[in-house]
Amino acid sequence: MHNLVTATVLSVSAIALPLAAQAQDGCKLDKSEHVFSQAPNGPLKTHVFSPPGTKGKPRPAIVIFHGGGWVMGDPSWSFWLTDRFACKGMVTIVAQYRLSDQKTASPAEAIDDARAAIDWTRAHAKEFNIDPTRVAALGWSAGAHLAASAAVFATDKTQSPDLLALVSPAVSVVEDNHFRALFPPGTKIEDFSPAEHVRPGLPPTVMVTGRTDTVTPLAGVTKFQERMLAAGNVSVLHVYDDVGHLFTPAGHPDDGFPKPDQAVQAEAYEAIDRFLIEQGYLPAKR
C-alpha cells in the first residue's frame, strides 16, 4: 500500500521541485504568517496569501495541507499552489501540522491540527475578508487524508470545511501498513480512516488520482467515492490513465515522490478549478 520512504534524510527537493515547476506566473499578493496553534514541540503556523483588492465582498478561502506520508514536509511544499488560487480570488492559506515521529505525534495529532487550522480560518474570517461559509480544504496524498479527516471527523467543537479538493488522496488507510506503523500498537486504525466513516451531510468533494497509483491505490479512493454517493453527498472523481501517485507516468518508480506528467497534472488541477467554479468558489472563466 503506502510505500513512501520514511527516512527524513531524503532530499526535500525530491518532493518540492517537481511540483514547484508547475507554479503559475504570480500576481501581487499580500502575504502574512500567523500562529494558529501551540503544539508541545512548538507553534504551528498558517501562511496566508490574500488576493489583490481584498476590500469589499468577502471571498472564499482554501486551506492547503501538504503531503509527505505524515512524516515529512513543511508548508513551503504547497506554496506553488498559492498563485493558482489566490490570483483567481480565493484567500489561500497553507497550514502546518505535526509530523509523525512515533514518540510525540501520530496522524491523530495531525488530524487535530487540520481541524484547528479550519477553525482558525473561520475565526479570522473578518480579518482576512473571508466568507466563513465558503472555506474549502485541499490536500495531496497524506495532506488529502488530513483535509478529508477535518470534514469526516469534525466534532461538536470543530467545524468541517465546506468543500474538499483531494489529490491522490489517502482516504482509505485500513490496509496501509505505513500508516498503521505510525501509531502505538493496538490502535484501531479504522478510527482514522475517512472511508470507514462516510455519512450524509459531508461537503461537496472533488478527487483526482492516477489509475495505477500504488501509494494511495484507486481501490481505496473508489471506496470513498462510492460511499459518498450512497450517502447522498456530492462527490466527483476523475481518474487519469497511465499515471500513478501524484500523476507519475507509468514506467517511473511509483514511490510517493512526485514525478508528475506535466500535462496530466495540469488537467487534474483544471478539473479542480471547474469544480470550484461550479460550487461558487471561483468566478466562471470568460
Secondary structure, DSSP 4 states (H G I P E B T S, - for coil): -------TTS-THHHHHHHHTTPPPP---EEEEEEEEEETTEEEEEEEEEPS--SSS-EEEEEEE--STTTS--GGGGGGGHHHHHTTT-EEEEE--PPP-SSS--HHHHHHHHHHHHHHHHHTTTTTTEEEEEEEEEEETHHHHHHHHHHHT--TTS---SEEEEES-----TT-HHHHHTS-TT--GGGG-GGGG--TTPPPEEEEEETT-TTTTHHHHHHHHHHHHHTT--EEEEEETTB-GGGPBTTS--SSS----HHHHHHHHHHHHHHHHHTTSSPPP-
